[in-house]
């Protein structure tokens, strides 16, 4: 199974209620700051909004820590207020390139040299074809933080 599919299936299981205990998490020692996803989330007190379930943060740490300070292409469906973009880039490090997908045109303001924003409806198969074939044909991780209906 490709690693993107493996990680996505694991994260979907977490979203459905499976929780990982802190004692099961090992952090990548190549991250000199030792910053974890839960640690980053707990440190945010202002700025761009970020909303994550605690069990998802620990799942990110468990499954994505291996990407810290390595080249990684991460795609996230659901940019909203841009807070998670800062989390991915801060915790994973300067070699992380973030691909955000959102239906709201206002999220384009978060695009920069490390972040590519695509505006589209995740319920549209043609949008997905374009996203995977042209925007990010090679990605390491895909995280879906929005749609929870059958068409999505």
C-alpha positions as MATLAB code, in Angstrom:
seq = 'XXXXXXXXXXXXXXXXXXXXXXXXXXXXXXXXXXXXXXXXXXXXXXXXXXXXXXXXXXXXXXXXXXXXXXXXXXXXXXXXXXXXXXXXXXXXXXXXXXXXXXXXXXXXXXXXXXXXXXXXXXXXXXXXXXXXXXXXXXXXXXXXXXXXXXXX';
ca = [
       0.000    0.000    0.000;
       1.449    3.466   -0.850;
       2.452    5.398    2.249;
      -0.042    8.201    1.499;
      -2.903    5.697    1.537;
      -1.555    4.042    4.702;
      -1.328    7.340    6.563;
      -4.721    8.529    5.311;
      -6.396    5.298    6.434;
      -4.787    5.614    9.858;
      -5.857    9.226   10.236;
      -9.396    8.371    9.134;
      -9.477    5.700   11.843;
      -8.415    8.340   14.354;
     -11.155   10.676   13.164;
     -13.642    7.873   13.789;
     -12.692    7.753   17.445;
      -9.540    5.662   17.794;
      -7.198    7.430   20.212;
      -3.465    6.986   20.563;
      -1.962    7.313   24.021;
       0.914    9.687   24.624;
       3.061    6.792   25.833;
       2.888    5.262   22.342;
       4.292    8.358   20.643;
       7.934    8.629   19.751;
       9.276   11.893   18.457;
      11.799   12.179   15.644;
      15.110   13.123   17.222;
      16.139   15.015   14.079;
      13.752   17.795   15.092;
      16.167   19.987   17.072;
      13.396   21.951   18.754;
      11.609   18.792   19.872;
       8.334   20.474   18.910;
       5.381   18.108   18.660;
       2.009   18.668   16.997;
       0.215   18.756   20.376;
       2.920   21.063   21.753;
       2.532   23.456   18.840;
      -1.262   23.435   19.154;
      -1.087   24.143   22.898;
       1.296   27.052   22.277;
      -0.996   28.929   19.890;
      -2.849   31.721   21.636;
      -3.516   34.170   18.818;
      -3.182   34.652   15.089;
      -4.631   32.332   12.497;
      -7.285   30.045   13.897;
      -6.560   26.349   14.305;
      -8.980   23.681   15.513;
      -7.869   20.072   15.970;
      -9.029   17.137   18.079;
      -6.413   16.081   20.624;
      -6.415   12.473   19.390;
      -5.759   13.704   15.835;
      -2.776   15.753   17.035;
      -1.253   12.689   18.670;
      -1.953   10.626   15.548;
      -0.151   13.265   13.478;
       2.792   13.006   15.872;
       2.837    9.239   15.758;
       2.570    8.897   11.990;
       4.108   12.082   10.619;
       7.075   12.597   12.968;
       9.261   10.705   10.488;
       8.852   13.641    8.086;
      10.258   16.247   10.471;
      13.130   18.159    8.863;
      12.960   16.114    5.670;
      11.528   17.038    2.262;
       7.789   16.385    2.490;
       4.813   17.310    0.318;
       1.726   17.493    2.508;
      -1.770   18.163    1.173;
      -4.618   19.207    3.449;
      -8.249   19.478    2.459;
      -9.768   22.321    4.441;
      -7.609   25.412    4.862;
     -10.215   27.631    6.543;
      -8.299   30.255    8.527;
      -4.804   28.976    7.713;
      -3.701   28.005   11.210;
      -2.922   24.412   10.374;
      -0.647   25.527    7.521;
       1.558   27.203   10.117;
       1.442   24.066   12.271;
       2.556   21.757    9.455;
       5.351   24.096    8.385;
       6.556   24.790   11.929;
       6.524   21.234   13.241;
       7.684   19.494   10.049;
      10.311   22.113    9.287;
      11.536   24.249    6.405;
      11.522   21.429    3.852;
       7.751   20.981    4.127;
       5.710   22.168    1.162;
       2.041   22.516    1.976;
      -0.728   22.015   -0.603;
      -4.007   23.408    0.691;
      -7.377   22.745   -0.888;
     -10.458   24.745    0.048;
     -13.722   25.876   -1.507;
     -13.366   29.447   -0.165;
     -11.465   31.835   -2.483;
     -10.371   33.894    0.543;
      -7.937   31.113    1.484;
      -5.716   32.056   -1.469;
      -4.210   34.721    0.782;
      -2.235   31.944    2.508;
      -0.324   31.014   -0.648;
       3.413   31.729   -0.583;
       6.680   30.049   -1.576;
       6.034   27.116    0.793;
       2.270   26.857    0.359;
       0.200   26.191   -2.762;
      -3.533   26.852   -2.441;
      -6.098   25.308   -4.777;
      -9.708   26.471   -4.780;
     -12.141   23.677   -5.470;
     -15.095   21.618   -4.313;
     -13.998   18.301   -2.845;
     -17.255   16.768   -4.073;
     -16.178   17.351   -7.696;
     -14.292   14.406   -9.268;
     -12.868   16.664  -12.009;
     -11.321   18.892   -9.357;
      -9.621   15.852   -7.777;
      -8.317   14.705  -11.144;
      -6.759   18.129  -11.710;
      -5.421   18.302   -8.151;
      -3.695   14.920   -8.323;
      -2.480   15.152  -11.906;
      -1.391   18.787  -12.130;
      -1.200   20.471   -8.735;
       0.426   17.750   -6.661;
       1.142   14.588   -8.640;
       3.615   13.468   -5.969;
       2.652   13.944   -2.345;
       3.655   12.160    0.807;
       0.615   12.871    2.964;
      -3.030   13.799    2.340;
      -5.173   14.933    5.266;
      -8.910   15.507    4.914;
     -10.179   17.857    7.617;
     -13.512   18.813    6.124;
     -16.040   16.711    4.241;
     -18.113   14.232    6.128;
     -20.824   13.434    3.606;
     -21.096   10.732    0.945;
     -20.440   12.983   -2.089;
     -17.241   14.215   -0.501;
];
